[in-house]
Amino acid sequence: MAFSSVRDMVELCKETGRPLYEVILESDLTESGLTRAESEAEMHRLWSVMCATSAGYCRTDRSMSGFAGGDAAKVSEAAARGILYADGYFADVMAEALKTAECNACMKRIVAAPTAGSCGVLPAVLLPLWRRGLADETAIHRALYIAAGFGQVVAARATLAGAEGGCQAEVGAASAMAAAALVDIRGGTAEQCAEAFAMALTNLEGLVCDPVAGLVEIPCIKRNVIGAMNAVSAADMALAGVVGHIPADEVIDAMAEVGNAMSQDLRETGIGGLAGTPTGRAICEIVTMNGREEEA
């Protein structure tokens, strides 16, 4: 995809009268050299992997550190008992975000959307809609193109790497991509997709990347939940006509500026933030010790 600005995508929709996903798809075909059938087959494959990851979740699986696994099942079971504030779609979103992120920590197959650390956000908002019959596979595939288009602009203008931009570049970008995708599924305009994207990314601007023990587990897994729930909120606001006032491209540029200003300790080094707390350091020692015992 060749777009370097959200504005260009939206303006092309206005000029041509074509839907946003078509504009994004055609740009991708031009750049990749794929046929439409080949591109759509690849998107179908990615969606199939997202579905398989969720279906293959096992509540007894644990990551090698022992600190990740089983939480998605806890949320689903608590929702079934009616003891949560969230229920229905929102409870499913939380559980699905945890499922995929936990599968990543347990070394299972996931789709990096856009990164492994943020892999739970997009499936979390899309799978429950599909399972409830609120979006068919055609709508889901269109939404995935929408998400990819916005993600490509983030990659072009800023970064999607936590090591370079903090977690705002990973979970923040994933959340914004998911928000735009949700607006499209509800029949929102290209402008509303851009508004949802901008508001979602704005809400997570400044989020640092501070993985405890250098693992994509604490706090990464739970941040996927926040990213997914934030995406739903931003999508709903945009669909209601709420605007964030700062254009999407400027929000991306601000995110890049904030990422550049972050201390290196807060960019995936496992040194600062939560990783630097007494408990964070203690967990790191446990993980390191366990690793040495396994090597021995």
TINUMAR-182989 format. One record per residue: x, y, z of N, C-alpha, C in turn; residue in one letter. Coordinates in steps of 0.1 Angstrom, whole numbers, plus 2048, in hexadecimal, padded with zeros to 3 digits. Layout:
<sites>
XYZXYZXYZa;...
</sites>
This chain:
<sites>
8087F480080080080080980C800m;8058167F880E8217F680A82E7FDa;7FF82E8047FB83A80B80483E816f;80784B81780F85082280685A82Bs;7FA85B8287F18638307E385E830s;7DC85F83B7CE85C83C7C6865833v;7CA8728337C387C82B7C287881Cr;7CD8738177CD86F8097C3863806d;7C285A8107B984F80E7AB85480Em;7A785D81779A86281879686B80Cv;7A087380879D87C7FD79B8747F0e;7A38697EE7A18617E279385A7E2l;78E8577EE7808527EF77685C7EAc;7788697EE76F8737EA7708767DBk;77C8767D677E8797C877886E7BEe;77A8627C27768577BA7688517BDt;7638547C975684E7CD7578407D1g;76383B7D276582D7D676682B7E5r;76281F7EA76381D7F877281C7FDp;77481F80978282080E78981280Cl;78380780F78A7FA80E78F7F87FFy;7877FD7F678B7FB7E87978037E4e;79780F7E97A38187E77AF8127EDv;7AE80D7F97B98068007BE7FA7F8i;7B47F17F57B77E57ED7BE7E87E0l;7B97F17D87BF7F47CB7CD7FA7CDe;7CF8017D77DD8067DA7E67FB7DDs;7E17F17E57E97E57E87ED7DD7DCd;7E37DB7D37E57D47C77F07DA7BEl;7EF7E77BD7F97EE7B58077ED7BAt;8087ED7C88157EC7CE81B7DE7CEe;8127D57D28167C77D38177BF7C7s;8107C37BC8107BB7B08077AF7B0g;7FF7AD7BB7F67A27BD7E97A57B5l;7E379A7B17D579C7AC7CB79E7B7t;7C07A27B47B57A47BE7B27977C5r;7B178C7BD7AE77F7C37B977B7CCa;7C677D7C97D17797D17D17817DEe;7CF78E7DD7CE7977E97C37937F2s;7B77907ED7AC78C7F57AE77F7FBe;7B47767F47B77697FA7C176A806a;7CA7738057D47758107CD77B81Ce;7C378481A7BC78A8257B377F82Bm;7AD7778237A576C8287AE762831h;7BA76082C7C37578347C675D842r;7C976A8427CC77184E7C0770858l;7B47728527A877185B7A6763860w;7A97598587A874B85C7B2748867s;7BE74E8677C774C8727C275387Fv;7BC75F87E7B77658897AC75C890m;7A375788779974E88C79F741893c;7A973C88C7AF72F8917B673289Fa;7BC73D8A07C37408AD7B97418B8t;7AE7478B67A47488C079E73A8C3s;79B7338B97957258BB79F71C8C2a;7AC71E8C07B67158C67BA7198D4g;7B47238D97B87288E77B571D8F1y;7BE71B8FA7BC7119057BF718912c;7B571791B7B671E9287C2719930r;7C770D92E7D17079367DF70A931t;7E07109257ED71391F7F371F927d;80071E92980872892F81572C927r;81973892882573C921831736929s;83D73692284873092984C737936m;84974393784B74A94484274694Fs;83674194B82C73E955823749959g;82575595381E76195781276494Ef;81175D9438067609397FE753936a;7F17559367E874A9327DC74893Bg;7D17449367C574293D7BC74D940g;7C075A93E7B87659427AC767939d;7AD76492C7A176592379675C928a;79975092D78F74793278874D93Ea;79075394778B75995378076494Fk;78476C94577A77794176D77193Cv;76F76793376376192D75A75A937s;76075494175974D94B752757955e;75976295875376C960747773959a;74977594C73E77B944732772944a;73476594372975B94372275B950a;72975E95B72375F96871C76C96Br;71E77596271778296371D78B96Eg;72978A97172F79297C73879E977i;73879F96A7407AA9647387B6960l;73D7C29607367CD95B7347CC94Cy;73E7C794573D7C49367367B7934a;72D7B792A7277AA9267257AA917d;72079F91271E79F90372A7A18FBg;7297AA8F17347AD8E87417B28EFy;73F7BA8F974A7C09007527B6908f;74B7AD90E7527A291675A79990Ca;75379690175A78E8F67667958F1d;7667A28EF7717AA8EB77D7A88F4v;77A7AA9017857A890B78B79A90Bm;78279090A78778290A78F77F8FEa;78B7848F27927818E679F7888E5e;7A07948EA7AD79B8EB7B77938F3a;7B278E8FE7BB7869077BF779900l;7B57728FA7B87668F37C47678E9k;7C37708E07CD7718D67DB7758DCt;7DA77F8E57E77838EB7ED7788F3a;7E57708FA7EA7659027F075A8F9e;7E97588ED7EF74E8E47FC7538DFc;7FE7608DC80B7658D88157628E3n;8127648EF81C7628FA81F7538FBa;81574B8F881773C8F881D7368EBc;82273F8E382973B8D78207348CDm;8147388CC80A7338C280A73C8B6k;8037388AC80373F89F7F974B8A1r;7FD75789D7F576289E7F776B891i;7EE77588F7F177E8847F678B88Bv;80179088780679C88C7FE7A8886a;7F67AE88E7EC7B88897EC7C5891a;7F57CD88F8017CD88680D7C688Bp;80E7C38998197BD89F8157B18A7t;81E7A98AB81B79D8B48167A28C1a;81C7AD8C68187B28D380A7B88D3g;8057BC8C87F87C18C77EE7B88BFs;7F17AC8BF7EA7A28B67DC7A08BAc;7D87A38C77CB7A08CC7C07AA8C9g;7C47B68C57BA7C18C37B07BF8B8v;7B57BD8AC7AC7BC8A07A37AF8A1l;7A97A38A47A07988A679679A8B1p;7997A18BB7907A38C77847AA8C3a;7857B48BA7797BC8B67717B68ABv;7787AE8A37727A889776B79A899l;7727928A076D7848A275F7848A9l;75D78C8B374F78B8B97447908B0p;74779A8A773D79E89E73A793894l;74478C88F74378288573B77688Cw;73E77289873876789F72976A8A2r;7267778A471977B8A771077D89Br;71677B88F70F77E88370D78C880g;7157958867147A388471D7A8878l;7257A087472E7A3868732796861a;72F79585473378984D74278A849d;74778084275578083F75978A835e;74F78E82C7527998227547A682At;74C7A983474E7B583B75B7B5843a;75E7A984976A7A88517767AA848i;7767A483C7827A68337847B482Fh;7787BB82C7797C982977F7D1834r;77B7CE8417807D584C78F7D284Ea;7937C684B7A17C384C7AA7CC843l;7A47CE8377AB7D782D7AC7E5833y;7A17EA8397A07F783F7AB7F884Ai;7AC7EE8537B67EE85D7C47EE857a;7C67E684D7D37E68477D77F3841a;7CE7F983A7D18068347D581183Eg;7CE8118497D281B8547DF81785Af;7E180A85C7ED8068627F9809859g;7F780884C80280B84380681A844q;7FC823846800831847808833854v;80482C85F80C82E86B81A829869v;81C81E86282981985F831823857a;82A82984D83183384483584084Ba;82C84585482E85285A835851867r;83484686E83A84487B84183787Da;83B82E88584082188783681888Et;83780B88C82F8018938367F989Dl;8437FD89F84C7F68A884C7FC8B6a;84A7F38C084B7F88CE8597FC8D2g;8637F68CC8707FA8CF8748088CAa;86C80C8C086E81A8BA8658248BFe;8588208C184E82A8C58468288D1g;84A81D8D984281A8E58368128E1g;82E80E8EB8228068E981780D8E2c;81881A8E280E8228DA80F81F8CBq;81B81A8C781D8178B98188098B6a;8168018C08127F38BE8037F28C2e;8007F28CF7F27F18D37EA7FD8CEv;7F08098CF7EA8158CB7E68148BCg;7EF8108B47EC80F8A57E28048A3a;7E37F98A97D97EE8A87CB7F38ABa;7CA7FA8B67BD7FF8BB7B78098B1s;7C08118AB7BB81B8A17B7814895a;7BE80A8907BB8028857AD7FB887m;7AC7F589379F7EE8967937F8896a;79580489B78A80E89C78681188Ea;78F81388578B81687778480B871a;7887FF8737827F386E7747F1873a;7727F48807647F388575B7FD87Fl;75F80987D75781387775380F869v;75C80986175880485474E7F9854d;74F7F085E7457E585F7377EB861i;7367F68697297FC86C724805861r;72C80685672880E84A72C81D84Cg;73682085473A82D856742832849g;74483F84874B84583D75A84483Ft;761847834770848835774852840a;76D85D84077086884A76E863858e;76385B85A76185686876B84B86Bq;77084386277A83A864787841869c;78A84C86279685486679485A874a;78885F87778686588478885A88Fe;78284E88D783844897792840899a;79983F88E7A783C88E7AF846896f;7AC8538947B385E89A7B085E8A9a;7A385C8AD7A085C8BB7A68518C3m;7A68458BC7AB8398C37BA83B8C6a;7C183F8BC7D08418BD7D384C8C7l;7CB8578C77CC8628D07CB85D8DFt;7C18548E17BF84F8EE7CB8478F4n;7D38428EC7DE83A8F07EC8408EEl;7EB84D8E97F88548E78008558F4e;80D8518F28168528FE818845905g;81183A90181182D90781F827905l;82682591083482090F83481190Dv;84080C9098427FD90784B7F9912c;8467F291D84E7EF92884C7E092Cd;84F7D792384C7C99268547C3932p;84E7BD93B8547B794785D7AB942v;8697AB9468727A09438757A0933a;8717AA92C8737AB91E86A7A2916g;85F79C91D85679391684979B912l;84379690883679C90382B79690Bv;82B79891882179392081B79D92Ae;8237A293381F7AC93D8267B9939i;81E7C493680F7C59378097C3929p;8107BE91F80C7BF9117FF7B890Fc;7FD7AC9157F07A59137E47AD916i;7E47B39237D97BA9277D77C791Fk;7E27CD91A7E07D99127D97D6904r;7D97C99007D17C68F47C27C88F7n;7BE7C59037B07C79087AD7D5907v;7B67DE90D7B37EC90D7B37F18FFi;7BC7ED8F67BC7F18E87AF7ED8E1g;7A97E18E479D7DD8DD7917E58E2a;7907E78EF7857EE8F57857FD8F1m;7918028F07938108EB78F8118DDn;7918078D578D8078C777E8088C5a;7778008CD7688008CD76380E8D1v;7698148DB7648218E076782C8D5s;77282B8CF7758358C576C8338B8a;76A8278B57618248A975382A8ACa;74E8278B874082B8BB74083B8BCd;74A8418C174A8508C174A8558B3m;7528508AA75285489C745852895a;73F84689773284389172784D896l;7298528A271F85B8A87218698A3a;72C86B89C72F87989773888189Fg;73E87A8A97488818B27558828AAv;75C88D8AB76988F8A57748928AFv;78088E8AB78C8908B579389D8B2g;7908A48A77958B18A47A38B189Eh;7AB8A78A27B98A789D7B989C891i;7BC8A08857BC89787A7C588A87Cp;7C187F8767C88738787D7874875a;7DB87A86A7E987B8677F1883871d;7EB88D8777F18958817F388D88Ee;7E98848917EA87C89D7F587289Bv;7F686C88F80186388C80F86A88Ei;81087688981C87D88A81F881899d;8158848A08178878AE81C87A8B6a;81686F8B281A8628B882985F8B5m;82D8628A983B8608A684486A8AEa;8408768B08488808B784987B8C6e;83E8768CB83E8728D98478668DBv;84685C8D184F8518D185D8548D1g;86185E8C986F8628C88748698D5n;86A86F8DC86E8768E986F86C8F5a;86A8608F386A8568FE878852902m;87A85090E88784A91388883C90Ds;89483990989782C90489382190Eq;89382491A88F81A924880816923d;87881F91C86A81D91B86681890Dl;87081390686D80E8F88727FF8F7r;86B7F68FD86D7E88FB87A7E2900e;8817EA90988E7E590E88C7DC91Bt;8807DD92187E7D592D8857DB939g;8877E893888F7EF9438867F894Bi;87F80194587780B94C86980794Dg;86181195385280F95484F80395Dg;8457FB95A8427EF96284D7E5963l;8557E49598617DB95986B7DF964a;86B7EC9678757F097186F7F1980g;8637ED98285D7ED98F8647E1997t;8637E19A48687D69AC8627C99A8p;8557C89A684F7BC9A28537B8994t;8547C298B8597BF97D8677B997Dg;8707BF98587D7BA98687E7AC98Cr;8757A999687479C99C870792992a;86679598A86178C98086C789976i;87479397287F79296988978896Ec;88C78997B89577F981890771981e;88376F98487D76298387E75C975i;87B76496B87B76095D88975C959v;89376595D8A176295A8A6755961t;8A275396D8A67479758A173B96Em;89473B96B88D73096489472C957n;89873795089F7359438AC72E945g;8B373294F8C072C9528BF71D956r;8B471A95E8B270C9628AE703956e;8A770994D8A37019418AF6FF938e;8B87099378C470792F8CD6FC935e;8CE6FC9438D66F294A8D06E4948a;
</sites>
